[in-house]
Amino acid sequence: MPILRFTKRTVEALPHPKMGQVLYRDELLRGLGVRVGAQSKVYYVEGQVSGRTRRVTIGRADAIPVDEARKRALGILSDMATGVDPNAEKRRVAQESLTLGQAFDRFFETRSSLADSTRESYQRTADLYLKDWKRSPITGITRQMVLKRHQRIAKDRGEVTANNVMRHFRSVYNVTASSYDEFPPNPVNILTQARAWYPERRRRGAVSALDLPAWWAAVMEEPDHARDFLVIALFTGMRRNEIASLRWEHINLEERALHIPKTKNGDPLDLPLSEYLVSLLRQRKDHACQTPWVFPSSSKKGHIVETKKFTARVTERSGVSFTLHDLRRTFITIAESLDIPHYALKRLLNHRLSGDVTAGYIVSDIERLRGPVSLVAAKILKSVVGAEEHAECRAG
C-alpha cells in the first residue's frame, strides 16, 4: 500500500485507476488513508477495536481539506483506542432513528411480491391502528406499549383484529431487524410470553346441502353481476379477490379453462371450467362492454370490490347466512364428499403442497382436474335443480 504525505496537491494528483480501487496511506498520521476509485477519492480511517480491524469512511477528498481529514481521523482513532467501534455506533444511531413508518415502507420494498390484498391489510394496520406510532423510532416501541395497544384494539375493534395487527407489526419488525447485526428483541414476543394472544376459532361455516336450494333460488333473483359472481364462487371455490379481479385475458372459453398468473399465495391458478360456467361466462362476455374485467365497476380499481351488499340481500331473502369464504368451504366440502383424491382437492383450492415429499413428485395437469370439476358441478346442479325450476317458473 503506497505511503505518502497527504497534501491538497498530492491527493489531487493521485491517478484514478481504470478498474477497482487503490488505497494510499498518510505519512504523518498512521491510520488515515484515501481510497481512489475510477471516479472518486474518499478519505478513510483504519484502526483496531478489541483486536479487530475496522475501517471507517470520513468523506470525499474533494470536499474535505487534508487538515480537517486528519482532525476527524484523530478523533475516530482515539475512540477506537478506548474500544468504541464507530461503525457499530453508526448502525446504532441509524436503527434508533428508523421510524415505524419507514420500517413499513422498507417492508413493502423487500416484499414486493405481496398480494394486493395482503399489502392493503398491512397498510391499513400502519395507517389506522398504529398511526400514532409511525413517527416513533421502531426500537422505541416497548413490550408494554404492544401489550396495551393489543388490548385496546381488541376492545374497540375485536380480538381477531388485534391479533392481526400485532402479527403485521411482528413481521415488519423481524424484516427490519434482519438488516442489522444487533437489534433489540421483538416487543411482540410479550404476547406469547404473557399468553396474551386472543384465542381464535377458525370459522367452519358452509352452505349445507339442505340450505343450498333456498340459497340458489335467492341468488337467481340477483342482478347478473351479483348472481354470476356468487355462482362462480360456488362452482370454483376461488377466493373473493381472485374472482373480483378476474380479467377476460385469464379465461379461455375454447379450452374451457382459466389461468390467473398470481394469486394470494404467490402461485398461479389453473382451473378447468365446467360446462355450466363456460355457458355463463360466454353469455357474460357477449354482453360485456369494452373492459378487461369480467366484473367491471366504477371503483378506482376498475373492477368490483365490495360484495357485502349482495351477500346481505341473498342472506335476507334465503334465510341462509354465509360469507364468500363459506362458498369456498362449500365447494371443497362437496368435492370431498365425492371422494376426489386429496392432491386434486389441494390443487383445486390452489393450496401449496409444501412439506409433503410425495407431492413433490406429482405433476398436476389441468386436464386431470377436469373430471373432479365436472363431478362437483353436477352435484351442485343436482342439489339445486328444484330451486332452478322454481326460478324459471317465476320468470315465466
C-alpha positions in Angstrom: 0.0 0.0 0.0 1.7 3.3 -1.1 2.5 5.7 1.6 2.9 9.5 1.0 2.4 12.8 2.8 -1.1 13.9 2.2 -1.4 17.5 0.9 -4.1 19.1 -1.3 -1.7 18.8 -4.3 -0.6 15.2 -3.7 -4.1 14.0 -3.2 -5.4 15.8 -6.3 -2.5 14.3 -8.3 -3.4 10.7 -7.4 -4.4 8.9 -10.6 -7.8 7.2 -11.0 -7.4 3.5 -11.9 -9.4 2.2 -14.8 -10.8 -0.6 -12.7 -11.1 -1.3 -8.9 -9.6 0.8 -6.2 -6.2 1.8 -4.9 -5.5 2.6 -1.2 -2.9 5.2 -0.1 -1.8 5.9 3.5 -0.8 9.2 5.0 2.8 9.5 6.1 2.0 11.9 9.0 -1.0 10.1 10.6 -0.9 6.4 10.7 -4.4 5.1 10.1 -5.6 7.9 7.7 -5.9 6.8 4.1 -7.5 7.8 0.8 -9.4 5.3 -1.3 -9.1 6.1 -5.0 -11.6 4.7 -7.4 -12.4 5.1 -11.1 -14.3 8.4 -10.4 -13.8 9.2 -6.7 -11.3 9.8 -3.9 -12.5 9.2 -0.4 -10.7 9.6 3.0 -11.0 6.8 5.5 -9.6 5.7 8.8 -8.4 2.2 9.6 -7.7 1.0 13.2 -8.1 -1.7 15.7 -11.1 -2.2 18.0 -10.7 -5.1 20.5 -8.2 -6.8 18.2 -10.3 -6.4 15.1 -9.6 -4.2 12.2 -12.2 -1.6 11.5 -12.4 0.8 8.5 -14.5 4.0 8.7 -15.3 6.4 5.9 -14.7 10.1 6.6 -15.8 11.7 3.3 -14.9 12.8 -0.2 -11.4 14.2 -0.6 -12.6 17.0 -2.9 -15.0 18.2 -0.2 -12.8 17.8 2.9 -9.4 19.6 3.4 -6.5 17.4 4.3 -6.1 19.1 7.8 -9.8 18.5 8.5 -9.5 14.9 7.4 -6.5 14.4 9.8 -8.5 16.1 12.7 -11.5 13.8 12.1 -9.3 10.7 11.8 -7.5 11.5 15.0 -10.8 11.7 16.9 -12.0 8.4 15.4 -8.7 6.7 16.2 -9.0 7.9 19.8 -12.4 6.4 20.1 -11.1 3.1 18.7 -8.3 3.1 21.2 -10.9 3.1 24.0 -12.9 0.2 22.4 -15.5 2.2 20.6 -16.5 0.8 17.2 -17.5 3.8 15.1 -19.3 1.6 12.5 -21.3 0.0 15.3 -22.2 3.4 16.6 -23.3 4.5 13.2 -25.5 1.4 12.9 -26.9 2.1 16.4 -27.8 5.7 15.5 -29.3 4.6 12.2 -31.5 1.9 13.8 -32.6 4.2 16.6 -33.6 6.9 14.2 -35.6 4.5 11.9 -39.3 5.2 12.4 -42.1 2.6 12.3 -43.4 4.3 9.1 -40.1 3.9 7.4 -39.9 0.3 8.5 -43.3 -0.4 6.9 -42.0 1.3 3.7 -38.9 -0.9 3.7 -41.0 -3.9 4.4 -43.1 -3.2 1.2 -39.9 -2.7 -0.8 -38.4 -6.0 0.3 -41.7 -7.9 0.0 -42.7 -6.6 -3.5 -44.4 -9.9 -4.3 -47.1 -9.5 -1.7 -50.6 -9.9 -3.0 -52.6 -6.7 -3.2 -55.0 -7.7 -0.5 -52.1 -8.6 1.9 -50.4 -5.3 1.2 -53.6 -3.4 1.8 -54.1 -5.2 5.0 -50.6 -4.3 6.2 -51.1 -0.7 5.1 -54.4 -0.5 7.0 -52.5 -1.6 10.1 -50.0 1.2 9.7 -52.4 3.9 8.8 -55.3 3.1 11.1 -54.3 1.0 14.1 -50.6 2.2 14.5 -50.9 5.6 13.1 -49.7 7.4 16.2 -46.6 5.2 16.2 -45.5 5.8 12.6 -43.1 8.7 13.5 -41.7 6.9 16.6 -38.4 5.0 16.3 -39.3 1.4 15.8 -36.7 0.4 18.5 -38.5 2.7 21.0 -41.7 0.7 20.9 -41.7 -1.3 24.1 -43.3 -4.5 25.2 -45.7 -2.7 27.4 -46.8 -0.4 24.6 -47.5 -3.5 22.5 -49.5 -5.2 25.3 -51.6 -2.1 25.9 -52.3 -1.4 22.2 -53.2 -5.1 21.7 -55.8 -4.9 24.5 -57.2 -1.5 23.3 -57.7 -2.7 19.7 -59.4 -5.8 21.0 -61.8 -3.7 23.0 -62.5 -1.3 20.2 -62.3 -3.4 17.0 -62.3 -7.0 18.1 -59.9 -9.7 19.2 -59.1 -11.1 15.8 -58.3 -7.6 14.5 -56.0 -7.0 17.5 -54.1 -10.3 16.8 -53.8 -9.5 13.1 -52.4 -6.0 13.8 -49.7 -7.4 16.0 -48.9 -10.2 13.6 -48.3 -7.5 10.9 -46.1 -5.4 13.3 -44.1 -8.5 14.3 -43.4 -9.3 10.6 -42.3 -5.8 9.8 -40.1 -5.7 12.9 -38.5 -9.0 12.0 -37.7 -7.9 8.5 -36.2 -4.7 9.8 -34.1 -6.5 12.4 -32.7 -8.8 9.7 -30.9 -5.8 8.2 -28.8 -5.2 11.4 -26.2 -7.2 13.2 -27.7 -6.2 16.6 -31.3 -5.3 17.2 -33.5 -5.3 20.3 -35.8 -8.4 20.7 -39.1 -8.1 19.0 -41.5 -6.5 21.5 -44.4 -8.5 20.2 -42.9 -11.5 21.9 -44.5 -10.3 25.1 -47.9 -11.5 23.8 -46.6 -15.1 23.6 -44.7 -14.9 26.9 -47.7 -13.4 28.7 -50.1 -15.8 26.9 -52.0 -12.6 25.8 -52.8 -13.7 22.2 -56.6 -13.9 21.9 -57.9 -17.4 21.0 -59.3 -17.6 17.5 -61.8 -20.2 16.4 -61.4 -20.9 12.8 -64.7 -20.3 11.0 -66.1 -23.5 9.6 -69.3 -22.2 8.0 -70.5 -23.6 4.7 -73.8 -23.7 2.9 -75.3 -27.0 3.8 -76.9 -29.4 1.3 -80.3 -28.6 2.9 -79.9 -24.9 2.6 -78.4 -24.9 -0.9 -81.7 -24.9 -2.8 -83.0 -21.8 -0.9 -79.7 -20.1 -1.3 -79.6 -20.8 -5.0 -83.1 -19.5 -5.5 -82.2 -16.3 -3.8 -79.1 -15.9 -5.9 -81.0 -16.4 -9.1 -83.1 -13.3 -8.2 -80.0 -11.1 -8.0 -78.7 -8.8 -10.8 -76.5 -10.6 -13.2 -73.2 -9.3 -11.8 -74.0 -10.4 -8.3 -75.6 -13.7 -9.5 -72.7 -14.6 -11.7 -70.1 -13.7 -9.0 -71.7 -15.9 -6.4 -72.2 -18.8 -8.9 -68.5 -18.7 -9.9 -67.5 -18.7 -6.2 -69.6 -21.8 -5.6 -68.5 -23.7 -8.7 -64.8 -22.9 -8.4 -64.0 -22.3 -4.7 -62.0 -19.3 -5.8 -61.2 -16.5 -3.3 -63.2 -13.3 -3.4 -60.4 -11.1 -4.6 -59.5 -13.7 -7.3 -63.0 -13.5 -8.7 -63.3 -9.8 -8.3 -60.1 -9.1 -10.2 -60.7 -11.7 -12.9 -59.8 -10.5 -16.4 -61.0 -11.8 -19.7 -57.4 -12.5 -20.7 -57.4 -15.1 -17.9 -60.2 -17.0 -19.5 -60.0 -19.3 -22.5 -63.6 -20.4 -23.4 -62.4 -22.5 -26.2 -60.2 -24.6 -24.0 -62.7 -24.3 -21.1 -60.1 -23.1 -18.6 -58.9 -20.1 -16.7 -55.3 -19.1 -15.7 -54.5 -16.5 -13.1 -50.8 -15.6 -13.2 -50.6 -14.7 -9.5 -52.9 -15.4 -6.5 -52.8 -14.7 -2.8 -50.1 -17.3 -2.1 -48.0 -16.0 -5.0 -48.7 -19.1 -7.1 -50.6 -19.2 -10.4 -54.0 -20.8 -10.6 -55.0 -23.1 -13.4 -58.5 -24.4 -13.4 -60.7 -26.3 -15.9 -64.2 -24.8 -16.3 -67.4 -26.8 -16.1 -69.8 -26.6 -19.0 -72.2 -24.6 -16.8 -69.6 -21.9 -16.1 -68.4 -21.9 -19.8 -72.0 -21.1 -20.8 -72.3 -18.5 -18.0 -69.1 -16.7 -19.0 -69.9 -16.9 -22.7 -73.2 -15.1 -22.1 -71.4 -12.6 -19.9 -68.8 -11.9 -22.5 -71.3 -11.4 -25.2 -72.9 -8.6 -23.2 -69.6 -7.2 -21.9 -68.6 -3.6 -22.7 -65.0 -2.7 -23.8 -63.4 -3.6 -20.5 -60.7 -6.1 -19.4 -62.6 -7.0 -16.3 -65.1 -9.9 -16.0 -66.8 -7.9 -13.2 -66.2 -4.2 -14.0 -67.3 -1.4 -11.8 -66.8 2.3 -11.2 -64.3 1.7 -8.4 -60.8 3.1 -8.5 -59.5 -0.4 -9.4 -61.9 -0.7 -12.3 -63.4 -3.9 -11.0 -65.9 -4.9 -8.4 -64.6 -4.6 -4.8 -67.5 -4.6 -2.4 -69.6 -7.7 -2.2 -71.3 -7.3 1.2 -74.5 -5.7 -0.2 -75.5 -8.5 -2.4 -74.4 -11.2 0.0 -76.6 -9.5 2.6 -79.6 -9.4 0.2 -79.2 -13.2 -0.5 -79.0 -13.9 3.2 -82.1 -11.9 3.9 -84.0 -13.5 1.0 -83.0 -17.1 1.6 -82.6 -17.1 5.4 -79.1 -18.6 4.8 -76.3 -16.7 6.5 -73.0 -17.0 4.6 -69.8 -15.3 3.6 -67.8 -15.6 0.3 -65.3 -17.8 2.1 -68.1 -20.0 3.2 -68.7 -20.8 -0.5 -65.1 -21.8 -0.8 -65.7 -24.3 2.0 -68.9 -25.4 0.5 -67.1 -26.2 -2.8 -64.4 -28.3 -1.1 -67.0 -30.0 1.1 -68.9 -31.1 -1.9 -65.7 -32.2 -3.6 -64.6 -34.2 -0.6 -68.0 -35.9 -0.4 -67.3 -37.2 -3.9 -64.1 -39.0 -2.8 -62.0 -36.8 -5.0 -58.3 -37.5 -4.3 -56.5 -35.4 -1.6 -53.9 -33.9 -4.0 -56.6 -32.9 -6.5 -58.5 -31.2 -3.7 -55.5 -29.1 -2.8 -54.9 -28.2 -6.4 -58.5 -27.1 -6.9 -58.1 -24.8 -3.9 -54.6 -23.7 -5.0 -53.1 -24.8 -1.7 -49.4 -25.4 -1.7 -48.2 -29.0 -1.3 -45.1 -27.9 0.6 -43.9 -30.2 3.4 -45.2 -33.3 1.6 -42.4 -35.3 0.0 -44.7 -37.3 -2.2 -46.4 -34.2 -3.5 -43.1 -33.1 -4.9 -43.2 -35.9 -7.4 -46.7 -35.2 -8.6 -47.1 -33.1 -11.8 -50.6 -31.7 -11.8 -52.2 -31.3 -15.2 -55.3 -29.2 -15.7 -57.0 -32.0 -17.6 -56.6 -34.3 -14.6 -58.8 -31.8 -12.7 -61.5 -31.6 -15.3 -63.2 -34.8 -14.1 -63.4 -33.6 -10.5 -64.6 -30.2 -11.5 -67.4 -31.8 -13.6 -68.4 -34.0 -10.8 -68.7 -31.1 -8.3 -70.7 -29.1 -10.9 -73.1 -32.0 -11.4 -73.5 -32.5 -7.7 -74.3 -28.8 -7.2 -76.8 -28.7 -10.1 -78.5 -31.9 -8.8 -78.9 -30.3 -5.4 -80.4 -27.1 -6.7 -82.5 -28.4 -9.6 -85.7 -27.8 -7.7 -84.7 -24.2 -7.0 -83.7 -23.6 -10.6 -87.0 -24.9 -11.9 -88.8 -22.7 -9.4 -86.9 -19.7 -10.5 -87.7 -20.5 -14.2 -91.4 -20.8 -13.4 -91.3 -17.4 -11.6 -89.5 -15.8 -14.6 -92.1 -17.3 -16.9 
